[in-house]
């Protein structure tokens, strides 16, 4: 295994190695963003769920831990405008990190493809300099395709993580909207 990695490193074009390093960095970043946001959104979602349940059970206002509470405390009375402002702020906060995951999901296949194209060009250059057989061509092309596979691999995780966090953000904003509607109805 180690010999195969060393052999791949020695045979590959420096751009391909650079692409694989960049994709590795992307993969580390997207995992960090996902797990950080996933656990923070889960915690926030739990607080808002508890707050909404207490409202349904007859509480006169949201719980102290609810995101809406900060906006309600800062205003002399609960108004639709204040709650709309709170909803916009909550949506902005809940969707942090989604654009980065979206960018990674859309760009990593192209980054991998770039590494593949450069490696294939390098393989054809070597074939032109020597009498190349099919084994040289197939070996060069198979090594080159690793960059595309790595790009697609990272994109799969980025897209999946994006969809999971997007759904959590939607659920969170829905809980906040329901609490907001309940507060407005209690006021009337």
C-alpha positions as CSV (number, residue, x, y, z in Angstrom):
1,X,0.0,0.0,0.0
2,X,2.7,2.5,1.0
3,X,4.7,1.5,-2.1
4,X,1.7,2.1,-4.3
5,X,1.2,5.6,-2.8
6,X,4.9,6.4,-3.3
7,X,4.7,5.1,-6.9
8,X,1.6,7.2,-7.5
9,X,3.3,10.3,-6.1
10,X,6.4,9.8,-8.3
11,X,4.4,9.2,-11.5
12,X,1.8,11.9,-11.0
13,X,2.0,15.4,-12.4
14,X,2.6,18.1,-9.6
15,X,-0.7,19.7,-10.5
16,X,-2.6,16.4,-9.8
17,X,-0.9,16.2,-6.5
18,X,-1.8,19.8,-5.7
19,X,-5.4,19.1,-6.7
20,X,-5.5,16.1,-4.4
21,X,-4.1,18.2,-1.5
22,X,-6.6,20.9,-2.2
23,X,-9.5,18.4,-2.2
24,X,-8.2,16.9,1.0
25,X,-8.3,20.4,2.6
26,X,-11.8,21.0,1.3
27,X,-12.9,17.6,2.8
28,X,-11.5,18.5,6.2
29,X,-13.1,22.0,6.1
30,X,-16.5,20.7,5.0
31,X,-16.6,18.0,7.7
32,X,-15.7,20.6,10.3
33,X,-18.4,23.0,9.1
34,X,-21.0,20.3,8.9
35,X,-20.4,18.8,12.3
36,X,-20.1,22.1,14.0
37,X,-23.3,23.4,12.4
38,X,-25.1,20.1,12.8
39,X,-24.7,20.0,16.6
40,X,-25.3,23.7,17.1
41,X,-28.5,23.6,15.1
42,X,-29.6,20.4,16.9
43,X,-29.1,22.2,20.2
44,X,-30.9,25.3,19.0
45,X,-33.8,23.2,17.5
46,X,-34.2,21.4,20.9
47,X,-34.5,24.8,22.7
48,X,-37.1,26.1,20.2
49,X,-39.1,22.9,20.3
50,X,-39.3,23.1,24.1
51,X,-40.3,26.8,23.9
52,X,-43.0,26.1,21.4
53,X,-44.4,23.2,23.5
54,X,-44.5,25.5,26.5
55,X,-46.4,28.1,24.5
56,X,-48.9,25.4,23.4
57,X,-49.4,24.4,27.0
58,X,-50.4,27.9,28.0
59,X,-47.3,29.9,28.7
60,X,-47.8,33.6,28.1
61,X,-44.5,34.1,26.3
62,X,-41.5,32.1,24.8
63,X,-39.0,30.6,27.1
64,X,-35.8,32.4,28.2
65,X,-33.7,30.3,26.0
66,X,-35.7,31.0,22.8
67,X,-34.0,33.1,20.1
68,X,-37.2,35.2,20.0
69,X,-36.8,36.1,23.6
70,X,-33.9,38.5,22.9
71,X,-36.1,40.5,20.5
72,X,-39.2,40.5,22.7
73,X,-37.1,41.7,25.7
74,X,-35.7,44.6,23.7
75,X,-39.1,45.9,22.7
76,X,-41.8,47.4,24.9
77,X,-44.5,45.3,23.2
78,X,-44.6,42.3,21.0
79,X,-45.3,43.4,17.4
80,X,-45.4,41.7,14.1
81,X,-42.5,43.9,12.9
82,X,-40.2,42.9,15.8
83,X,-41.0,39.2,15.3
84,X,-40.4,39.5,11.5
85,X,-37.0,41.1,12.3
86,X,-36.3,38.2,14.7
87,X,-37.2,35.7,11.9
88,X,-34.9,37.3,9.4
89,X,-32.0,37.3,12.0
90,X,-32.8,33.7,12.9
91,X,-32.8,32.6,9.2
92,X,-29.5,34.3,8.7
93,X,-28.0,32.6,11.7
94,X,-29.5,29.2,10.9
95,X,-28.2,29.1,7.4
96,X,-24.5,30.0,8.2
97,X,-22.2,27.6,6.4
98,X,-24.7,26.5,3.8
99,X,-23.1,28.7,1.0
100,X,-19.7,27.2,1.7
101,X,-21.0,23.7,1.4
102,X,-22.9,24.6,-1.7
103,X,-19.7,26.1,-3.3
104,X,-17.7,23.0,-2.3
105,X,-20.4,20.7,-3.8
106,X,-20.4,22.6,-7.1
107,X,-16.7,23.2,-7.5
108,X,-14.9,20.1,-6.3
109,X,-15.8,17.9,-9.4
110,X,-14.3,20.6,-11.6
111,X,-11.2,20.9,-9.5
112,X,-10.8,17.1,-9.8
113,X,-11.5,17.2,-13.5
114,X,-8.8,19.9,-13.9
115,X,-6.3,17.5,-12.2
116,X,-7.3,14.7,-14.5
117,X,-7.0,16.8,-17.7
118,X,-3.5,18.0,-16.7
119,X,-2.4,14.4,-15.9
120,X,-3.8,13.1,-19.2
121,X,-2.0,15.9,-21.1
122,X,1.2,14.9,-19.3
123,X,0.6,11.3,-20.3
124,X,0.2,12.2,-23.9
125,X,3.3,14.3,-23.8
126,X,5.3,11.3,-22.5
127,X,3.8,9.1,-25.2
128,X,4.9,11.6,-27.9
129,X,8.5,11.6,-26.5
130,X,8.8,7.8,-26.6
131,X,7.2,5.0,-28.4
132,X,4.2,4.5,-26.1
133,X,2.3,1.3,-25.9
134,X,-1.2,0.8,-24.5
135,X,0.1,0.0,-21.1
136,X,1.7,3.4,-20.8
137,X,-1.5,5.1,-21.9
138,X,-3.8,3.0,-19.7
139,X,-1.5,3.5,-16.7
140,X,-1.4,7.3,-17.2
141,X,-5.1,7.6,-17.7
142,X,-6.0,5.5,-14.7
143,X,-3.7,7.5,-12.5
144,X,-5.2,10.7,-13.9
145,X,-8.8,9.6,-13.1
146,X,-8.0,9.5,-9.4
147,X,-8.3,13.3,-9.3
148,X,-11.8,13.2,-10.8
149,X,-12.8,10.4,-8.4
150,X,-11.6,12.5,-5.5
151,X,-13.5,15.5,-6.7
152,X,-16.7,13.6,-7.0
153,X,-16.1,12.0,-3.6
154,X,-15.8,15.3,-1.9
155,X,-18.8,16.7,-3.8
156,X,-21.0,13.9,-2.6
157,X,-20.3,14.7,1.0
158,X,-20.6,18.5,0.5
159,X,-24.0,18.1,-1.2
160,X,-25.3,15.7,1.3
161,X,-24.2,17.8,4.2
162,X,-25.7,20.9,2.6
163,X,-29.1,19.2,2.2
164,X,-29.1,17.9,5.9
165,X,-28.2,21.4,7.2
166,X,-30.7,23.0,4.9
167,X,-33.5,20.8,6.3
168,X,-32.5,21.5,9.9
169,X,-32.5,25.2,9.2
170,X,-36.0,24.9,7.7
171,X,-37.3,23.1,10.7
172,X,-35.7,25.6,13.1
173,X,-37.2,28.6,11.2
174,X,-40.6,26.8,11.1
175,X,-40.5,26.4,14.9
176,X,-39.7,30.1,15.3
177,X,-42.5,31.0,12.9
178,X,-45.0,28.9,14.8
179,X,-43.9,30.6,18.1
180,X,-44.2,34.0,16.5
181,X,-47.7,33.3,15.2
182,X,-48.7,31.9,18.6
183,X,-47.4,35.1,20.3
184,X,-49.3,37.3,17.8
185,X,-52.5,35.3,18.4
186,X,-52.2,35.5,22.2
187,X,-51.7,39.3,21.9
188,X,-54.9,39.7,19.9
